[in-house]
Amino acid sequence: MDADGSQVGILPLREAIKVAESRGLDLVEVSATANPPVCRVTDFDKYRYAQKKKSHDSKKHTISMIKEVKMGSATGQHDVDFKTAHIKRFVGEGHRVKLTVSFRGRAITHPELGRALIERIIATVTDIAQAEGTPRMEGRNMSVLLTPR
């Protein structure tokens, strides 16, 4: 391929190098696995820069956010339903959700209440999300990560 994007055709290697040098450009191999190999007459530094930008942009789009939904161990049913709707929306958008239940005061003596709450929420969203591992204690909080199915 020529510097302006037009097809040159199949050329011997020496002739292709001469064409590139006559224009003050480089002969860059684009696809080595093709038969015959595909080369382009272009400025090598610009080509490398474009490849670097393309790989950088592709990495940028693959980042998935982790949303966090927090509630207490004694949260009422209506509030749990409201938060569950948020979890469903976040998972539907493709985000991972960290579900955290916090224990305040003497509630830390009853972690089974928080575990039951988390299990109930997981059962509610099991059609669109799955839990990564089991709920685990982290200080005064119990959390689990939910990922889209």
Contacts in CASP RR format, 6 or more apart in sequence:
PFRMAT RR
TARGET T0000
AUTHOR 0000-0000-0000
METHOD contacts of the structure
MODEL  1
MDADGSQVGILPLREAIKVAESRGLDLVEVSATANPPVCRVTDFDKYRYA
QKKKSHDSKKHTISMIKEVKMGSATGQHDVDFKTAHIKRFVGEGHRVKLT
VSFRGRAITHPELGRALIERIIATVTDIAQAEGTPRMEGRNMSVLLTPR
1 7 0 8 1.000
1 8 0 8 1.000
1 30 0 8 1.000
1 38 0 8 1.000
1 39 0 8 1.000
1 40 0 8 1.000
1 41 0 8 1.000
2 8 0 8 1.000
2 41 0 8 1.000
3 23 0 8 1.000
3 25 0 8 1.000
3 41 0 8 1.000
3 42 0 8 1.000
8 16 0 8 1.000
8 19 0 8 1.000
8 41 0 8 1.000
10 36 0 8 1.000
11 19 0 8 1.000
16 27 0 8 1.000
16 39 0 8 1.000
16 41 0 8 1.000
17 27 0 8 1.000
19 27 0 8 1.000
19 41 0 8 1.000
20 26 0 8 1.000
20 27 0 8 1.000
20 41 0 8 1.000
23 41 0 8 1.000
25 41 0 8 1.000
25 42 0 8 1.000
25 43 0 8 1.000
26 41 0 8 1.000
26 42 0 8 1.000
26 43 0 8 1.000
26 44 0 8 1.000
26 47 0 8 1.000
27 39 0 8 1.000
27 40 0 8 1.000
27 41 0 8 1.000
28 39 0 8 1.000
28 40 0 8 1.000
28 41 0 8 1.000
28 42 0 8 1.000
28 44 0 8 1.000
28 47 0 8 1.000
29 37 0 8 1.000
29 38 0 8 1.000
29 39 0 8 1.000
30 38 0 8 1.000
30 39 0 8 1.000
30 40 0 8 1.000
31 37 0 8 1.000
31 38 0 8 1.000
40 47 0 8 1.000
64 94 0 8 1.000
64 95 0 8 1.000
64 96 0 8 1.000
65 95 0 8 1.000
65 96 0 8 1.000
66 95 0 8 1.000
66 96 0 8 1.000
66 97 0 8 1.000
66 98 0 8 1.000
66 145 0 8 1.000
67 90 0 8 1.000
67 95 0 8 1.000
67 96 0 8 1.000
67 97 0 8 1.000
67 98 0 8 1.000
68 97 0 8 1.000
68 98 0 8 1.000
68 99 0 8 1.000
68 100 0 8 1.000
69 83 0 8 1.000
69 86 0 8 1.000
69 87 0 8 1.000
69 90 0 8 1.000
69 97 0 8 1.000
69 98 0 8 1.000
69 99 0 8 1.000
69 100 0 8 1.000
70 100 0 8 1.000
70 101 0 8 1.000
70 102 0 8 1.000
71 79 0 8 1.000
71 80 0 8 1.000
71 83 0 8 1.000
71 100 0 8 1.000
71 101 0 8 1.000
71 102 0 8 1.000
71 117 0 8 1.000
72 101 0 8 1.000
72 102 0 8 1.000
72 103 0 8 1.000
72 104 0 8 1.000
72 107 0 8 1.000
72 114 0 8 1.000
72 117 0 8 1.000
73 101 0 8 1.000
73 102 0 8 1.000
73 103 0 8 1.000
73 104 0 8 1.000
73 107 0 8 1.000
73 110 0 8 1.000
73 113 0 8 1.000
73 114 0 8 1.000
73 117 0 8 1.000
74 107 0 8 1.000
74 113 0 8 1.000
75 83 0 8 1.000
75 117 0 8 1.000
80 117 0 8 1.000
80 120 0 8 1.000
80 121 0 8 1.000
83 121 0 8 1.000
84 121 0 8 1.000
84 124 0 8 1.000
84 125 0 8 1.000
87 97 0 8 1.000
87 99 0 8 1.000
87 121 0 8 1.000
87 125 0 8 1.000
87 129 0 8 1.000
87 146 0 8 1.000
88 125 0 8 1.000
88 128 0 8 1.000
88 129 0 8 1.000
90 97 0 8 1.000
91 97 0 8 1.000
91 125 0 8 1.000
91 128 0 8 1.000
91 129 0 8 1.000
91 146 0 8 1.000
91 147 0 8 1.000
91 148 0 8 1.000
92 128 0 8 1.000
92 148 0 8 1.000
94 148 0 8 1.000
95 148 0 8 1.000
96 145 0 8 1.000
96 146 0 8 1.000
96 147 0 8 1.000
96 148 0 8 1.000
97 129 0 8 1.000
97 145 0 8 1.000
97 146 0 8 1.000
98 143 0 8 1.000
98 144 0 8 1.000
98 145 0 8 1.000
98 146 0 8 1.000
99 118 0 8 1.000
99 121 0 8 1.000
99 122 0 8 1.000
99 143 0 8 1.000
99 144 0 8 1.000
99 145 0 8 1.000
99 146 0 8 1.000
100 141 0 8 1.000
100 142 0 8 1.000
100 143 0 8 1.000
101 114 0 8 1.000
101 117 0 8 1.000
101 118 0 8 1.000
101 135 0 8 1.000
101 141 0 8 1.000
101 142 0 8 1.000
101 143 0 8 1.000
102 140 0 8 1.000
102 141 0 8 1.000
103 110 0 8 1.000
103 111 0 8 1.000
103 114 0 8 1.000
103 140 0 8 1.000
103 141 0 8 1.000
103 142 0 8 1.000
104 140 0 8 1.000
107 113 0 8 1.000
108 140 0 8 1.000
111 137 0 8 1.000
111 142 0 8 1.000
114 135 0 8 1.000
114 142 0 8 1.000
115 135 0 8 1.000
115 142 0 8 1.000
118 135 0 8 1.000
118 142 0 8 1.000
118 144 0 8 1.000
119 135 0 8 1.000
122 129 0 8 1.000
122 131 0 8 1.000
122 144 0 8 1.000
122 146 0 8 1.000
125 146 0 8 1.000
127 149 0 8 1.000
128 148 0 8 1.000
128 149 0 8 1.000
129 146 0 8 1.000
129 147 0 8 1.000
129 148 0 8 1.000
129 149 0 8 1.000
130 146 0 8 1.000
130 147 0 8 1.000
130 149 0 8 1.000
131 144 0 8 1.000
131 145 0 8 1.000
131 146 0 8 1.000
132 144 0 8 1.000
132 145 0 8 1.000
132 146 0 8 1.000
132 147 0 8 1.000
133 144 0 8 1.000
133 145 0 8 1.000
134 144 0 8 1.000
135 142 0 8 1.000
135 143 0 8 1.000
135 144 0 8 1.000
136 142 0 8 1.000
136 143 0 8 1.000
136 144 0 8 1.000
END
